[in-house]
Amino acid sequence: MNHRYDLIIIGSGVIGSAIARELSRYRLKTAVLERNPDLFGETSARNSGVLHAGFNNETGSKMARFCVEGNRLFDQIAAELDVPFKRTGKLIVGFTSDDYEQLLALKERGEKNGAPGFEMIDRERMKQLAPAVEGNFALFSGSTGILSPFQYNLGLAENAAKNGVSFFFSHPVTAAKHEGTLWQLTAGGEQFEARWVVNAAGLWADKISDLLGIPGYTIYPCRGEYFLLDPRIGPLLPLPAYPVPNYKTGGLGIHLTPTVDGNVMVGPSNEYIDERDNYASTQQVMDMLIADGSRIFPHLRREYFIRNFSGIRPKLSGKEKGGYHDFVIERRDDLAPHVVNLVGIESPGLTAALPIAREVIRLIREIEPLEENPYFDPIRRRIPTFHDKTPEQQAELIRQNPDYGEIICRCETITKAEVLAALRSPLPAHTMTGIKYRCRTMMGRCQGGYCQTRIADLLMEETGLTREELQYSKEGSWLFTGRVHG
């Protein structure tokens, strides 16, 4: 079957989904090709979930401009897409006179970049904001926030689908050629045609750039490892706390970050690796996270640790060059007509996703007018969650939908109604982690020890998948080879 579209986006991470959502404002037949079997396959599901202010990025760079703009726009987009979000502020903590001078430089750069709300504070004020954080002084960044990266990616993608965008999962792009006025792509063994192609392939963006005829880019995978802490420690850290960044190592230091769901994350580390899919967690780095994190947050006892994981940043510069390279967002008509090429979209890509999407549209409109879609609806709503309701509200939810009366995930108090919503959404889950990231099952203290088998049953019932077809996350992550005897 030959699929023909006006525009094809390669990649359904937060950048690709933001582009899809913003393009659905126009009368375009748009598709998204994704190599993984669901959303959340790579970087967009494995990060700190921070809405950055923009002081860590070089003045005049795309990173700085789009980060500051994305921060400013986020209250509106979070409201439209029902994304959990808190504008908490952030502390960058110092101890020495050298630290103080560096914090003043960060403040100055943030203000030059146009970010608001910076203040140098003493220890007393710091303790008022975060009593458990240690340091002699800090730079307070008032516009920083925390958000659910899962719900942001999902909200953008679901809203795009609601407005007519088609998503094709398990469709890695393996070939591309331009003939006449059309791009012909091979993906997942099928043929696709489009007048425009947008490369938003993240960790694989250099490979896709090569396929499209724009050579010269190399992604340097940089792994960051994390600890996830039990919500019992959450009240001790009401806002993110970072050390003074160490630019010599290409990292910003070990972060302590609360999540919108009450956990605390410790990390990431900063390690260049050879593989783009090596999500290992290593004992040496885990020990380092505890030691470095304890310097500013001396409450990192192992009794609070419930999980460790890692993410990989798609850097365009290696360690020997300091790790810094600005976003590449380009149109190279001489090499690849009607292509918008995005490479090296790393942090602060989550914060900058919406302005990046609008920059892609600007580049398209430079050579082609776009007609607005009069039926575009910017609103997406999640199914009501159960765990955060009063007993009276919970009783009303159960009265309206009896599936709210069955708890699937005890740790997080996630109900059957919420799991079924993840399986029946505009972009339904097809993997175990697809359900996990949509409704937070398997994210509690037991990490799925209680609920995983129940979720597997519901997934098979709703999708018709057999035990042998059931996957945990990526292609080939089979859960069973046959019937399981209990």
N, C-alpha and C positions, 0 to 999 in steps of 0.2 A: 504494500500500500504506500502511495506517495502522499505525504502530508505537505500542503502548501500554505504558507503564512506570509504576512507582511514582514514580520520581524520575529527572530528567534533569539532567545537569551540562553546562554550556556552557563548553567550553575544556578542552584536554588537556595544558596546561603542567604544571609541577610542582605547582601548587596544585590544579588540577582532578584530576590523577592521584592526588594524596594523598587528596583527598576521596573519589574513587572507591574507592581501596583501603580506606580506613577504613569506608566505607559497606558494603563487601562483607562486613564482619563480621556484617551483619544480614540478615534475610530480606526483602530488597527486590529488585525487578527494576529494575536501574539501567542507564542508558545515558549515554554521553558523546558530545556533538556537537562536532566540531572543524572549523574553517573550512579548515585546511591539509590537504594530502594525506597527512601523516604527523605523528608527534610532532616536536618540536624546531623548530617553525616560527618561533618568536619568542623572547621574553625568556629562557625557561628554557634555551635552548641558547647564549645569547650573554651570558655573565656571567663573573665572576672565579672561580667555583667555590670560594668561601670559606665555611666554617662560622664565622659571626660569634659573638662572645662576648656582645655586648649593651651595650657602653659608649657607643656612638654614639647611642643612642636615648633620648628623653626619659623620665625616671622616671615611672612610672604609665601610660605609653602601652601600647597593644596591641603595638606594635612591640617595645618593651623586654621585656614579659612573655613574648610568644611566642618571641622570639629566644632569651632565656635558657633557656626550657623546651625549645625545639627543639635547642639545643646540648647540653643535658643528656641528651636522649633519643637522640642520634644514634648513639652506639656500638651500641645495640641494633638500631635500624632498619637501619643499614649492614650488620650481621651477618645480619639476616633476609633482606635483599634482595641481598646479595653486591655491595655498592657499594664501590668503591675509596675509601679514606678514611685520612687521617693526621692525628692531633692534633699539629700541629707547634708550636703557639704562634705569636705574632706580635709584631713590634717596631713601635712607633710612635716615630719617631726625631725628636729635637729638637736645636737648635743654640744657642738664645738663652735668656735668663732668662724672657722671655715664653713661649717654647715650654715651658719647665719648669713654669711655673704652669698652663698649659693642660693639660699631661699629668697634673698632680696633680688637676685638676678632672675629667678623663676617668676617672681611677682611682676617684675618689670616687663619680662617677655610676655607673660599672660595679658597684661594691660595693653601692650603694643598690639597683641593679636586681637584685641577687642573683647576679651572675656571679662565679665564683671565679678565683683564680690570678693576681692582678695584682701587679706588682712594679716599682718604679722601679730602674733599673740604670744603672751608669756605663759609660763608654766601654770599659773593660777587659772587663767582663762581656758587653757587647754584641758585642765582637769575638770573644769565645769562642763565642757563639751563631752569629754570622754574620760571619766575618772580612772579607768583601768589602763589607759595608754601612758607609757613612760616617755619622757623627753624633757629637755630644758626650755624649749620654745617650739613654735610651729608656724608654718604658713597655713592659714585657713582659706580654702577655696569654696566660697559660698554657693557656686552654681553647680558643683559636682553632684551627681545623683547615682542611684542604683536602680536597676531594672531587671526584669526577667528576659534574658536573651532568647529563651525558647519561645515565650509568648510574643515577643517582638517579631522574630522570624516567621512564626506561625501566623500572626495577625496580618502581616504584610502579604504572605502567600495566600491565605484564605480570602482576604479582601480582593486580591488580584483575580483569584479564581471566580469569586462572586461576580466580578465585573467582566468576566468573559475570557480570561487567560487560561490556556490549556497547559497542564503540567504532565510531563512524561518522565517517570522515574525508572531507574535501572536502564538508562539510555546514555551510556558514555559515548561521546563524539569521537569517532575513529578516523574520519576522512572529511575533507572539505575542498570544494573547488568552485570557482566563479565562472559561470558561462553566461554570456549575454548580460542580462540584467538581474540574474538570480544566483544566489548561493545554493549549492547542493551539498547537504550534509548527510553523512551516514552515522546513525546513532542507534545503538541497541539492535543492530541488524535491519533497521528500517531506513527509508529514504525521506528526507525532509528538504523542502525548498523555501527560500525566503528572499525578499529584497534586501533586508538588513539582518546583520548578525551582531550581537553584543556579547563580548567575552567577559563573563563574570565568574570564571572558573576557580578563583581562589588559589589553592595550593597547586593546581594544575594549569594556571593561567598562562604560564610560559609555553607549555606544550600546545595548548590551543592556539596561542599567538603564532607559533610556528606553523601549525596546520593551516591557519588563515593567511599565511604569507607575510607575517611580520616577525622576522627573526631577531635575535640579539638579546633576548631576555633570559635570565636564569633565576629561578626561585631557589632560595637557600632556606630549607626547612629549619625552624628554630622551635625546639620543644620547651614548653613550660609546664612544670609539674605542680600539682596542688594537693593540699589536704582539705577535706571538708569536715567541719566540726558540728557536733550536735547542737540543736537549737537551745539547749540548756545554757550554753555560754553566750548566746546571742545578745542578751541584755547588757553584757559587759562591753559591747562594741556597737554603739549606735550609729557610727559613721566610718567610712574607710580611713585607715591610718597607714601612711607610707613613710619609709625613711627618705632621707635626701638621696636623689638618684645618683647612681655611679655610671656616668656616661663612658668611662674607660672600658667597662665590661659590656657595653651595649644594652644594659638593662636598667630598670627603674628601681631595683631593690625588691625585697620580699614584701608584698602587700598583705595587709590584713583588711579583708573586705566583708562586711555583712551582706547577706542576700535579702531580697524582698520577702523571702519565706522564713527568715529568722535564723538561718545557719550563719556560720562564719567560714570564709575561705582563706587559706594561708597559701600564698604563692602569687604569681608563678616564678619558677626558676627561669634560666635563660641559657639553653644549650643547643648549639648547632649540631644537627644530625644529618646523616646521609639519606635516610628514607623519609618519604612523605606520609607514611602511614604507620610509623613506629610510635605507638601511644604508651610505651612502657612507663612504669613508675619504678624508680630505682632507690635502693636503700640509702645510697650515699646522698642523693638529693633530698630524700625525705628527712634525713638527719640534719642536713643543712637548713631546710625550711624551718624546722623546729628551733635550731640554734639562732638563726638570724631573726626569725619572727619574735622570739622570746625577748629580744633586746628592747622592743617597743611595746610588747604585749605579753607580760610574764605570766600568762595563764594557759599556756599551751600544754596541758597535761594529756597524756595518751588516753585517758578515760573518755575524753571528749571526741576523739577521732572516730569517724564512722566510715570514711572512704578516702581513697586517694585516686587521682586521675591526672591526665595530661591533655594539653592542647598543642597544636602546632601552628606557628605564625608563618605566613608566606612572605618572607623577607626578600627584598631585591638587592640586598647588600650583605656580604658575608662578614664574619667576625673580624677579619683582618682590616676591613674598611670601616669598622665601628658600628656596623649593623644598620646605619640610617640610609634610607632612600625615600624620596617623596613618592606619593601616589602617581602612577602612570594612568592617565585617562585621556585617550587620544583618538583621533581619526587620522589614518594614514592612507589617504585616497590614492596615492601613487603606487602603493603596494597592495592594498586590500580595499577596494571601493565598497562603500556602504557597510563598513565595520566600525564599531566603537570598541576599542580595546582597553581593558582595565587589567593592570598587572601590579602586583605588590600592594594590594589593599589589605594592610594589616592594621593593628591598633593605631589610631582610633577609628577604625572602619565601622564598628558598631554604632558609635555616636554619629559618624559622618554619613551613614547610609542614605538618608533622605536627600541631603544636598548632593551627594554623588549621583543619585538617580536623576535629579533635576539637571545636573551637568550633562549627563548622557543625553537627555532630551534636548538640551540646548544645542549640543553638537549635531544631533539629527536635524533639528529645525533650521540649522544654518544652510542646509541644502535641500530640505524638503518640508513644505508646510504640513502641519498636522491639524486635523479637524477635531474639535472637542467632542467627546462622547456625552450627549445630553442625559444619558441614563446612569452615568457614573455615580456610585454610592460610596462615600468614604467610610461608612460605619461598619464595624465588625464587633460583635458581642460574643463573649464566652458564655457557656452554660454557667449558671450560678454554682459557686463552690459551697461545700457543706461545712467544712471544718471551722470557718470563720464566722458562722452564723450563731445567733442566740438560740437557746432551746426552743423558743416560740417560733422563730424563723425556720429552724430545722423541721419542726413538726409540720409547718405549712408546706415546706418543700416535699415532705413525704406524702402529705395529703394530695398534693398536685401530681406527684410522680412517685409511686411506691418503690421504684428502684433506688431512690435516695435512702431508703430504709435498710439497704444491704451494704455493709462496709466491706470493701475489697481490700484496701490497704489500711491496716490498723494504725501504723506509725503516723501516717499523715492524714488519717480520717478521710480517705477518698472513697466515694461510693460507686456502686454499680452504674448509677445514672451518669456519672462523670466519665467513667471508662467507656460506656456505650457512646457518649457524645464524641469522644476521641475517635471512635470507630465509624461514626456516621457523619463526620464533619464534611465541609466542602472539599477538603483534602484529607481523607480518612487515613488513619494509621494502618500500616501493613507489617510493622515489626514491633517487637517488645519495647525497644527504646522509643519508637514512635509514639506509643501510648505513654510511656514514662515521661517524655518531655512535654506532652500535651496536657497531662493532668497530675503529674508528680507522684504517681505510683512508683514503688521501688526506690524512693528517694529518702526514706526515713532511716531510723536506727538499724533496722534489720536488713536494709538494702535488698528487699524482695524475698527474704526468707519465708515470709508468710504468704505474700500475695502473688508471687510469680506464677505458680501453677494455676491459680484462678484466672489470672490475666491471660495466660496461654489458652485456657479453655474458651474464654470469651472471644479471643482473637480468632480462633479456629471456627467457632460458631458463626461469627459475623461475616467472615471473609470466605469461608469454605476451604481454607487452606488445610492440608493434611499435616499430621505431625512431622512428616519428612520434609514438608515445604516450609515449615515455620522457621523464621530467622530471628535472631536476637537483635542484630543491628545491620551490619554491612552484608554485601553479597558473600555467601559462603559461611555465614555465622550460624550454622544449623544448631538447633537445640536438641533434636532427637533424631535417631536413626530408625526408629520404629516404636512400637507400643511400649509404654513405660508401665511396669508392674509395681504397685505399691504394697 
